[in-house]
Amino acid sequence: MFQTFQKRFHEYLAARRIQRTRLVGKDGRCNIEFGNVRHRNHFAFLMDFWTTFVEIRWRFILLLFVAAFAGSWFLFGLLWYWIAKSNGDLRWQEPLENHTHCVDNVNGLTTAFLYSLETQTTIGYGGRALTEHCGGAVALLIIQSILGTVINCFMCGIILAKISLPKKRAKTITFSDMAVICPKRDGLCLRIRVANLRKTLLIGSQIYGKLLRTTVTPDGETIIMDQVNIDFVVDAGKDNLFFVCPLLLTHVIDKASPFFEMAVDTLHKQEFELVVFLEGTTESTSYTCQVRTSFIPQEIQWGYNFLPIISRTKEGKYRVDFSNFSKTVPVATAHCAYCFHNEKGHHHHLNQNTGVENQGFEVIDIHEQSDGTKM
């Protein structure tokens, strides 16, 4: 039992170590921090206060919500208390029986706070009411009513904006845990599976990738986080994808690809990070969202392909079996892209048995079904 716990603990530490070394996490968050930023640049966040409030965490939004309302009630409560004190309305000032109050039944700080709350929230229990004898009280009532409306609109706008953020829609787009390299289209291809968990589509979807690595130029200059474009396509094309079912993103490993010089025994010794982006416009809100994830060499399987997950039920409906979404199966694959094109037969010889037992599905001819949008 202790050995099992120790093994899981080491696996957890290894996963944490990998997470810290990533630039982009599996959930799309960027692992980067800014240091030695000039203090005057922090004022830019205050100038763009709306974006700042929308992007801060929910705990701070709730704190701001409570502080804005409670603070305004207390501040105006002090002002109402000051008006009552200036007019001699307080109980400890012992006003005369025929004394004219600015606000009826405001006799102390507590009642002044309650009147402020009732005024700003338009409750109006009827016990405390403004009279027409004090012009300053009338002006304060107008100011508090306007400011209270502004606070209500601002806080409701922030909460609505945070709820409808496009990145929340991105949570329903998922990528496979692993990427695979296998033969396809008369060449070796790197493939990644992506799925839209909602039935509403992403309009005008586009996919692309960036390979991040540290390179040294012929002049001896070290470029940290050098970015190389990685083109992905599916059978339906590169742009304006019909993203109604899971797709397989394919990058052809040709001579222009940075993966061309890699091989099965050198892939996991490389140091790079493959960041994949998917952009599109949500059909229901017309917001543009971007989904991103990353893969490191240890998350790329050479000589594997994804299991098919789309089939048709006996009722004639198409069904996606997400239990096999990230599952892979070994396939005969060349040791490197150069071997594939120049040394035929230089493969991993494996028994390609890619059948999937999907009980309840009608047996249909899938063939290239798992590639792109073919069904």
C-alpha positions as CSV (number, residue, x, y, z in Angstrom):
1,M,0.0,0.0,0.0
2,F,2.8,2.4,0.9
3,Q,4.6,1.6,-2.4
4,T,1.3,2.4,-4.3
5,F,1.0,5.7,-2.5
6,Q,4.6,6.5,-3.2
7,K,4.2,5.7,-6.9
8,R,1.1,7.9,-7.2
9,F,2.9,10.7,-5.3
10,H,5.8,10.6,-7.7
11,E,3.4,10.6,-10.7
12,Y,1.7,13.6,-9.2
13,L,5.0,15.5,-8.8
14,A,6.0,14.6,-12.4
15,A,2.6,15.9,-13.7
16,R,3.1,19.1,-11.7
17,R,6.6,19.5,-13.1
18,I,5.3,19.1,-16.6
19,Q,2.5,21.5,-16.0
20,R,4.9,24.2,-14.8
21,T,7.1,23.8,-17.8
22,R,4.2,24.2,-20.3
23,L,3.5,27.6,-21.9
24,V,-0.1,26.6,-22.6
25,G,-1.9,24.1,-20.3
26,K,-4.2,21.4,-21.5
27,D,-7.1,23.7,-20.4
28,G,-5.8,26.5,-22.6
29,R,-4.4,28.7,-19.8
30,C,-1.1,30.4,-20.5
31,N,1.7,29.8,-17.9
32,I,3.4,33.1,-18.1
33,E,4.1,36.0,-15.7
34,F,5.3,39.6,-16.2
35,G,8.1,41.0,-14.1
36,N,9.6,44.5,-13.6
37,V,6.5,46.2,-15.0
38,R,6.7,50.0,-14.3
39,H,4.2,51.2,-11.8
40,R,2.8,53.8,-14.1
41,N,1.7,51.0,-16.5
42,H,-0.6,49.6,-13.8
43,F,-2.8,52.7,-14.3
44,A,-3.6,51.3,-17.8
45,F,-5.7,48.6,-16.0
46,L,-7.7,51.4,-14.3
47,M,-8.2,53.3,-17.5
48,D,-9.6,50.1,-19.1
49,F,-11.6,49.4,-15.9
50,W,-14.5,47.5,-17.7
51,T,-12.1,44.8,-19.0
52,T,-10.4,44.6,-15.7
53,F,-13.6,44.0,-13.8
54,V,-14.8,41.4,-16.4
55,E,-11.6,39.5,-16.2
56,I,-11.0,39.3,-12.4
57,R,-12.1,36.3,-10.5
58,W,-15.6,35.7,-9.2
59,R,-14.6,36.0,-5.6
60,F,-13.5,39.6,-6.2
61,I,-16.7,40.3,-8.2
62,L,-18.8,39.1,-5.2
63,L,-16.7,41.2,-2.9
64,L,-17.1,44.2,-5.1
65,F,-20.9,43.6,-5.3
66,V,-21.3,43.6,-1.6
67,A,-18.9,46.5,-1.0
68,A,-20.6,48.7,-3.7
69,F,-24.1,48.4,-2.3
70,A,-23.2,48.3,1.4
71,G,-20.7,51.1,1.1
72,S,-23.1,53.4,-0.7
73,W,-25.9,52.7,1.8
74,F,-23.5,53.5,4.7
75,L,-22.1,56.6,3.0
76,F,-25.5,58.1,2.2
77,G,-26.6,57.1,5.7
78,L,-23.9,59.4,7.1
79,L,-25.1,62.2,4.8
80,W,-28.7,61.8,6.0
81,Y,-27.5,61.7,9.6
82,W,-25.6,65.0,8.9
83,I,-28.6,66.6,7.4
84,A,-30.8,65.5,10.3
85,K,-28.2,66.7,12.8
86,S,-27.9,70.1,11.0
87,N,-31.6,70.5,11.2
88,G,-31.8,69.5,14.9
89,D,-33.9,66.4,14.1
90,L,-32.0,63.9,16.3
91,R,-33.5,62.6,19.5
92,W,-30.6,63.6,21.7
93,Q,-31.0,67.2,20.4
94,E,-34.4,67.3,22.0
95,P,-36.3,69.0,19.2
96,L,-39.5,70.9,20.1
97,E,-43.0,69.5,19.5
98,N,-43.7,71.8,16.6
99,H,-40.2,71.2,15.1
100,T,-40.2,70.6,11.3
101,H,-38.1,67.6,10.4
102,C,-36.2,67.2,7.1
103,V,-36.9,63.4,7.2
104,D,-39.6,62.0,9.4
105,N,-38.6,59.4,12.0
106,V,-34.8,59.8,11.4
107,N,-33.6,60.1,15.0
108,G,-30.1,58.6,14.9
109,L,-27.4,56.9,12.9
110,T,-29.3,53.5,12.7
111,T,-32.5,55.1,11.4
112,A,-30.5,57.2,8.9
113,F,-28.8,54.1,7.6
114,L,-32.2,52.4,7.2
115,Y,-33.6,55.4,5.4
116,S,-30.6,55.3,3.0
117,L,-31.2,51.6,2.3
118,E,-34.9,52.1,1.8
119,T,-34.3,55.1,-0.6
120,Q,-31.7,53.4,-2.8
121,T,-33.6,50.1,-3.0
122,T,-36.9,51.8,-3.4
123,I,-38.4,49.7,-0.6
124,G,-40.2,52.6,1.2
125,Y,-41.8,50.9,4.3
126,G,-43.7,54.2,5.0
127,G,-42.3,54.9,8.5
128,R,-39.6,57.3,7.3
129,A,-40.4,59.9,4.6
130,L,-38.8,63.0,3.2
131,T,-40.5,66.4,3.8
132,E,-40.4,69.4,1.5
133,H,-38.9,71.8,4.0
134,C,-35.2,71.1,3.3
135,G,-33.8,71.8,-0.1
136,G,-30.5,69.9,0.7
137,A,-32.4,66.8,1.5
138,V,-34.3,66.9,-1.8
139,A,-31.0,67.3,-3.7
140,L,-29.4,64.4,-1.8
141,L,-32.4,62.2,-2.6
142,I,-32.0,62.9,-6.3
143,I,-28.2,62.2,-6.1
144,Q,-28.7,58.9,-4.3
145,S,-31.4,57.7,-6.6
146,I,-29.2,58.4,-9.7
147,L,-26.1,56.9,-8.2
148,G,-28.0,53.8,-7.0
149,T,-29.3,53.3,-10.6
150,V,-25.8,53.6,-11.9
151,I,-24.5,51.0,-9.4
152,N,-27.3,48.6,-10.3
153,C,-26.6,48.8,-14.0
154,F,-22.9,48.5,-13.6
155,M,-23.0,45.4,-11.4
156,C,-25.7,43.7,-13.5
157,G,-23.6,44.4,-16.6
158,I,-20.5,42.9,-15.1
159,I,-22.2,39.8,-13.9
160,L,-24.0,39.3,-17.3
161,A,-20.7,39.9,-19.2
162,K,-18.8,37.3,-17.0
163,I,-21.6,34.7,-17.4
164,S,-21.6,35.2,-21.2
165,L,-17.9,35.2,-21.8
166,P,-16.9,33.4,-25.0
167,K,-14.2,31.4,-23.1
168,K,-17.1,29.7,-21.2
169,R,-18.3,28.4,-24.6
170,A,-14.7,27.1,-25.2
171,K,-15.1,24.8,-22.2
172,T,-17.5,22.7,-24.3
173,I,-14.8,22.1,-27.0
174,T,-12.5,19.3,-26.1
175,F,-9.3,17.9,-27.6
176,S,-7.9,14.4,-27.3
177,D,-5.4,13.7,-24.5
178,M,-2.8,12.4,-26.9
179,A,-1.7,13.2,-30.5
180,V,-0.7,10.3,-32.9
181,I,1.6,9.9,-35.8
182,C,0.4,7.4,-38.4
183,P,0.4,6.9,-42.2
184,K,-2.3,8.7,-44.1
185,R,-2.6,10.4,-47.5
186,D,0.5,8.8,-48.9
187,G,2.6,10.1,-46.1
188,L,3.1,10.3,-42.3
189,C,0.6,12.5,-40.5
190,L,0.3,14.0,-37.1
191,R,-3.4,13.7,-36.0
192,I,-5.4,15.2,-33.1
193,R,-9.1,14.7,-32.4
194,V,-11.4,17.5,-31.4
195,A,-15.1,17.5,-30.5
196,N,-17.8,20.0,-30.0
197,L,-19.9,18.9,-27.0
198,R,-22.8,21.1,-27.9
199,K,-25.2,20.7,-30.7
200,T,-24.9,24.4,-31.6
201,L,-22.2,24.9,-34.2
202,L,-19.1,27.1,-34.3
203,I,-19.5,29.2,-37.4
204,G,-16.5,29.9,-39.6
205,S,-14.2,27.6,-37.6
206,Q,-10.5,27.8,-38.3
207,I,-7.6,25.6,-37.1
208,Y,-3.9,26.2,-36.9
209,G,-0.9,25.3,-34.7
210,K,2.3,26.7,-33.4
211,L,5.4,24.7,-32.5
212,L,7.3,26.4,-29.7
213,R,10.9,25.5,-29.1
214,T,14.3,27.0,-28.4
215,T,16.5,27.3,-31.4
216,V,20.0,28.5,-32.1
217,T,20.7,30.5,-35.3
218,P,23.8,30.0,-37.4
219,D,25.1,33.2,-35.8
220,G,25.0,31.6,-32.4
221,E,21.9,33.6,-31.3
222,T,19.5,31.7,-29.0
223,I,15.9,32.3,-29.7
224,I,13.7,31.2,-26.7
225,M,10.2,30.2,-27.6
226,D,10.7,30.3,-31.4
227,Q,7.4,29.8,-33.1
228,V,6.9,27.7,-36.2
229,N,3.6,27.5,-38.1
230,I,1.9,24.1,-38.2
231,D,-0.9,23.7,-40.7
232,F,-3.8,21.4,-39.9
233,V,-6.5,20.2,-42.3
234,V,-9.5,17.9,-42.2
235,D,-11.2,16.1,-45.1
236,A,-13.7,19.0,-45.3
237,G,-10.9,21.6,-45.8
238,K,-9.0,24.0,-43.6
239,D,-11.6,26.8,-43.0
240,N,-15.3,27.0,-42.4
241,L,-15.6,23.5,-40.9
242,F,-18.9,21.8,-40.5
243,F,-18.2,21.1,-36.8
244,V,-21.2,19.0,-36.0
245,C,-19.3,15.8,-35.0
246,P,-15.8,15.1,-33.8
247,L,-13.1,15.9,-36.3
248,L,-9.6,14.6,-36.8
249,L,-7.1,17.4,-37.4
250,T,-4.3,16.3,-39.7
251,H,-0.8,17.7,-40.2
252,V,1.1,16.2,-43.1
253,I,4.7,15.6,-42.2
254,D,6.5,16.7,-45.4
255,K,9.9,18.2,-45.9
256,A,8.7,21.6,-44.8
257,S,7.4,20.2,-41.5
258,P,9.5,20.4,-38.3
259,F,8.6,16.8,-37.6
260,F,10.3,15.5,-40.8
261,E,13.7,15.2,-39.1
262,M,12.2,13.3,-36.1
263,A,12.0,9.6,-35.6
264,V,10.2,7.1,-33.4
265,D,13.3,6.8,-31.1
266,T,14.2,10.5,-31.0
267,L,10.7,12.1,-30.7
268,H,10.5,11.9,-26.9
269,K,14.0,13.3,-26.6
270,Q,13.0,16.5,-28.3
271,E,12.1,19.6,-26.4
272,F,9.1,21.4,-27.9
273,E,5.5,22.3,-27.3
274,L,2.8,22.0,-29.9
275,V,0.0,24.5,-29.3
276,V,-3.2,24.0,-31.3
277,F,-5.8,26.7,-31.8
278,L,-9.4,26.5,-32.9
279,E,-11.3,29.7,-33.5
280,G,-15.0,30.2,-34.4
281,T,-18.1,32.2,-33.8
282,T,-20.8,30.8,-31.5
283,E,-24.1,30.3,-33.3
284,S,-26.3,31.3,-30.4
285,T,-24.5,34.5,-29.2
286,S,-22.4,35.5,-32.2
287,Y,-19.3,35.8,-29.9
288,T,-15.9,34.8,-31.3
289,C,-14.1,32.3,-29.1
290,Q,-10.7,30.7,-29.2
291,V,-10.0,27.2,-27.9
292,R,-6.4,26.1,-27.4
293,T,-4.4,23.2,-25.9
294,S,-0.9,21.9,-26.1
295,F,1.0,18.7,-26.6
296,I,4.6,17.9,-25.4
297,P,6.7,15.1,-26.9
298,Q,5.5,12.6,-24.2
299,E,1.9,13.2,-25.4
300,I,2.5,12.2,-29.0
301,Q,2.2,8.5,-29.8
302,W,4.2,7.3,-32.8
303,G,2.7,4.4,-34.7
304,Y,-0.8,4.8,-33.4
305,N,-4.2,5.9,-34.8
306,F,-7.5,6.8,-33.1
307,L,-10.3,4.4,-32.8
308,P,-13.4,5.2,-34.8
309,I,-16.2,6.6,-32.6
310,I,-19.0,7.5,-35.0
311,S,-21.5,4.9,-36.0
312,R,-25.2,4.6,-36.6
313,T,-27.9,3.2,-34.3
314,K,-30.6,0.8,-35.4
315,E,-33.0,3.8,-35.4
316,G,-30.9,5.5,-38.1
317,K,-29.3,8.2,-35.9
318,Y,-25.6,8.9,-35.9
319,R,-24.1,8.4,-32.6
320,V,-20.7,9.4,-31.1
321,D,-19.1,7.1,-28.5
322,F,-17.0,9.3,-26.4
323,S,-15.7,6.4,-24.3
324,N,-13.2,5.9,-27.2
325,F,-12.6,9.6,-27.8
326,S,-8.9,9.5,-26.8
327,K,-8.2,5.8,-27.2
328,T,-5.7,4.7,-29.8
329,V,-4.6,1.5,-31.5
330,P,-1.2,0.5,-32.9
331,V,-0.8,0.6,-36.7
332,A,2.1,-0.2,-39.0
333,T,4.1,3.0,-39.3
334,A,7.5,3.9,-40.7
335,H,10.2,4.8,-38.2
336,C,10.6,8.3,-39.7
337,A,9.2,10.4,-42.5
338,Y,12.3,9.8,-44.6
339,C,12.0,6.1,-44.1
340,F,8.4,6.2,-45.3
341,H,9.3,7.9,-48.6
342,N,12.6,6.3,-49.3
343,E,12.8,2.9,-47.6
344,K,9.5,1.0,-48.3
345,G,8.9,-1.8,-45.9
346,H,10.9,-0.1,-43.1
347,H,7.9,-0.2,-40.7
348,H,6.8,-1.4,-37.3
349,H,5.1,-4.6,-38.4
350,L,1.9,-4.9,-36.3
351,N,-1.3,-6.8,-36.6
352,Q,-3.8,-4.1,-37.4
353,N,-6.9,-5.1,-35.6
354,T,-8.8,-1.9,-35.1
355,G,-12.2,-3.3,-34.4
356,V,-14.3,-1.6,-31.7
357,E,-17.0,-3.3,-29.8
358,N,-19.9,-0.9,-29.6
359,Q,-22.9,-2.8,-28.4
360,G,-26.2,-1.2,-29.4
361,F,-24.7,0.2,-32.6
362,E,-25.7,-1.0,-36.1
363,V,-22.7,-2.6,-37.8
364,I,-21.8,-0.3,-40.7
365,D,-18.9,0.1,-43.1
366,I,-16.7,2.8,-41.5
367,H,-13.4,2.6,-43.5
368,E,-12.3,6.3,-43.5
369,Q,-15.2,7.3,-41.2
370,S,-12.9,8.5,-38.4
371,D,-11.2,11.0,-40.7
372,G,-12.8,14.4,-40.6
373,T,-16.5,14.7,-41.2
374,K,-17.1,11.5,-43.3
375,M,-19.8,9.4,-41.8
